C-alpha cells in the first residue's frame, strides 16, 4: 500500500467499529487498516520535516474565499483533495475554518436538527480529524500557527453564505472558544507536547498489539494443503 493510499484510508475508516472477525476476508481488511495506522505516523513525520512550521501556500486563502460562498459541508469536501496533494497544513487550516463555520451555521440555522446538521458535523470532525489532528500534534508550534490562521480568517472574513450580521453574538462565540484553546496551548506548550507524545505512544503500541492478534488469528484459519 502506497503512502497516499495509507492516508486516504484513514480518512475513510468508518466510526462504526471493526468488521466481524469470523471471516478471513474481513480480518484481512481489518489488518489493512491497522497497517495503514502503523504507517501513518512515519508518513506524517516525513511530511512535517519537509516544511516550515506554520507554512501555508497562498492558494489556500483563495480556496477559503471561494468556500465562504458555499454551505458549510463544502469545506470538508475539499479536505481529501488537500490530503491527496500532501498539503496537510492547508488541510488543517480548512478543517478548523470549516468547524468554525459549521458550528456557527448550526447555531443560527432555523431548521437545525441534531440528527442532521449536528450529526453531519460530528461525522466530519471525526473522520477528517483522524488524519489532520495526529499530524498537527506532531509539533505544538505548528498546530498553534494553523489554528491561529483559521481563527484569523474567520474573524476577518464574513461567512457570505450565512453572514455574521444575522447573529453577530453567536458568530463571535465560536471565535472566543477557539481563541481560548489557542491561548491555553500557547501558555502550556510543554504540557500539550508531552500529552500528545504519550497519546501517540499508547496508540502505536495498541495498534501493534491488535495487528499481532490479527496475524495470529489468520495463521490459525489457514488450512494446510494435503
Secondary structure as UniProt FT lines:
FT   HELIX           3..12
FT   TURN            15..16
FT   HELIX           24..49
FT   TURN            53..54
FT   HELIX           59..67
FT   TURN            68..69
FT   HELIX           73..84
FT   TURN            85..86
FT   HELIX           88..108
FT   TURN            110..111
FT   HELIX           114..118
FT   HELIX           119..136
FT   TURN            137..138
FT   HELIX           140..156
FT   TURN            160..161
FT   HELIX           164..166
FT   HELIX           168..187
FT   HELIX           189..221
//
